[in-house]
Amino acid sequence: MLITDPWFYALAVPAFLLTGISKGGFASGAGNTGVPLMSLVIPAPQAAGIALPVLCAMDLVALRAWWGRWDAAMLRSLLPGAALGIALGWAAFGLLPDSAVKLLVGALTLAFLLRAVLAGGKGAAPAPAPSRARRLGLSAGSGFASFIAHAGGPPMAMLLFPLRLPRATLSATTVAFFATVNFVKLLPYGLLGVLSAQNLLTSLVLLPLAPLGIRLGVALSARISDRTFYRIVHALLLATSLQLIWEGLARH
């Protein structure tokens, strides 16, 4: 029942390592790499099912590394929108092509990066606190895209990065948000049948990559300046957006 295709593991292993590094120290800038890469050799719903238990394991390790350093008020304000997005994703799963979601998220990410460049990057002044409508819209978009394709990072980056939070606060808030989202997703994923025995066994094989990737991310982020940190995150977001757009166009 276990997936034995060597090409699958050739793509899945580096994808999950990159995901762990991103979640551990770079605010999930490339957190959606796993599903698109695995989808090259297996169906996207199956890839999403395999990825979720590994992502949950990564979340537990990342929560321990960043425990208590998140912006609690911001986090509380984002969770209602995330719940709405998860509910919409559950309703649309299997009906809305994930290619459409990837195209939308990729385009929004490119727009965000263009705005960041025009604003002068790290030296720009922090943006004012986002409005309630903006928090609801982007957190719902993040929950929706996360449910469909584990691609919720870019909408959350659009919301949090302009605030120029301290990097520990940014990473911790992002980790806590997606840990909550991913564990909530376990129930509907189970009801949808994507957490099959084959998928769970394959997740178990990939599970050791979770702590390794997270620890690498934490270690790297502790040795990199704030300026370099934001450059790396923006580069990861650029690569992610182009990958999402390519995946979406390839399947139309």
N, C-alpha and C positions, 0 to 999 in steps of 0.2 A: 504493500500500500504506500510505502514511502516513495517520494520522487527520487529517481536515480539518474536523471539526465545530467551529465557533467556540465553541459552548457548552462543549465539552470543555476548550478552552484557557482560557476565561474562569474555569473552576473550578480547573484544574490549575496555572496560573501563580501565583495568590496562595497556593494550598495549599503549593506547593513553596517559595515564599519564606518562608512562616510556618514550615515544617518546618526550613529552613536556619537561620533565626533561633533557633529552639528548640534545634536540635542545636549551634549555634555558641556559645551563651552561657547557655541556660536549661535545661540538663540534660534535653533532649528532652521537655519538658513538653507539647508539642503535636506530637510527632513522628509521630503516626498520622493527621494531618489529610488527607494526600494521597489515600489509598485510599478512605476514605468519600466524599470530595467527588467524586472521579473516578467512583466507582461509581454516581453519580446519572445518568450518561450512557453508561457502558460497563459490561460485566459485571465483578464484583469480582475474579475471577481474572486478567482482563486488566489491570485497574488495578494489581493487585499486581505483575504482570510488568513493567509500564511503570515502576513506582515503584522497583523494586530497583536497577537500574543507576544511577539518579539518586541514590538514597540512598548507594550505594557511593562515588560521586564526592564527595558531601558528607562522607562519613566520612574520605576521604583529606585533604580540606581541613581538616576539624576536627581530625584527628590531628596535622597539622602545627602547628595553632594551639595545641594543648594538650599537645604531646609531652612525655613524661616526668613530668607532674604528677599522674598517676593514683596510686591506692593499689594498688600491685602485688600485695600479699598478698590484699587483698579481691578484686581482679580474678581472680587465680588460683583463688580459692575459688568463684567464680561460674561459671566456664566449663564445668565438668563438668555442672552442672545445665542450662546453656544448651544444651549438646550433646544432652542427653536430651530437652529440650523441642523442639528442631529435629527430632529423629528422630520424635517423636510427631506433630508437625505434618505432617511429610512423609507419614506413614502415614495421617493423617486428611484430608489435603488433597483436596477434591472429595467427601468423604463427610460430614464434619461441617459443617453450615451455619455460615458465618462470623458470621451473626447471633447464634448462641448464644455464640460466643466474645466478641463485642462486648458483649453483655448482661452476661456474667460479669465482664469486665475493667472495664466502666463501673461496675458495682455495687461491686466491690472498691475502686475509686478513690474513690468517694463515701464509703465507710466509712473509708478512710484520711484523707480531708480532714476528716471529722467528728472523728476522733481528734486530728488536728493542731489543730483549733480548740479542742477541749476541753482540750488540753494547754497552750494558751496561745501557740501559734505559735512564732515565732523565739525568744522568751524562755525556752522550756521547756528543761530540762536535756537533754543528749544521751542517747539511749537506749543501753543496754549493747550490746556486740557481739552481733550476731544469732547464734543457735545454728546448728549445722551443718544441722539439719533445715529451719530457716527459710530459710537460704541456698539449699539445694537446691530446696525447694519453689517459692520465688519466682523464682529464676533459671530453673528449668524452665518455670514459667508464662510468664515473659517470652519465653523462646525459642519456646515453642509459639505464643503469641499473635502474636509477631513473624512467624513463618513463615506463619500463616494470613492475617493482615491487617495486617502491619507495625504492630501495636498493642502492642508489648512494653514501652513506656515506663512505664505505671502500675504493674505489678508491681515493676519495678526501683526506681521512686520509693518504693514502700511499704517497700522494704528499705533504701535509702540515705538518704532524707530524714530519718528520725528520728535518724540518727547525728550530724546537724548538722556534717557535714564542712565544711572551708573551701570556699568556692564554687569555687575553681579545682580542688581535688581532686575535688569532686562532679562538675563538668562534665567533667573529663578522664577520670574513671573511667567515667562514663556513655558518653562518646564511644568510648573504647577497647572497652568491652563490646559496644556495638552495631555497631561496625566489624567486630569479629570475627564476630559473629552474621550480619551481612549478607553478608560475603564467603563464609562457609561455606554460606549459603543459595543461592549462585549455582549450584552443581552440581546439587542436587536440583530447583531451579527449571528448569534447562535440561533435565533428564531428564523433567520433567513437561510440557514443551512450552509453558510460559508465556513463555519468552524467544524468541518468534517474530520473524521479520524485521520485521513491522509494528510490534510492540511495541518492538523495539530502535531502529528508526528514530524512533519517537515519543519514546523516551527521549533520543535524541541531540538532538532539537530542544529539549527541556527542560533539557538538561545545563548551559547557561550559568547557570541559576538556582542551581546548587549552590554555586559560590564566592561569588556575590553574597549569598545568604541567610546563609551561614556567617559571612562578614565583618561583615555587619550585626549578627548575634547577638553576636559577640565584641566589637564596638565598643560596643554598647548595654550589655552586661554590665559592661564596664570603667568605665562612667559612672554606675552605679546602686549604691546602698548595699546591704549584706547584707540589711537588713530589707526594703527594697523588692524586692530580688531574690527572696526567698522568697515574698513576696506575689504577685509576678508569676507565679512558677512554679506556686503553688497556684491562681491564677486560670486559668492555662492548663490545668492538670489538671482543674479544674471544668468548663471548656468542653469539654475532650476527653471527660470521662466522660459528660456530657449528650449529646454528639454520638454516642458509641458506643451509649448506651442507646436514643436515638431511632432510629438505624440498625437496631439489633437488633429493636426492637418493630415497626418499619415493615415488616420482611420476614417477620414471623411470620404 
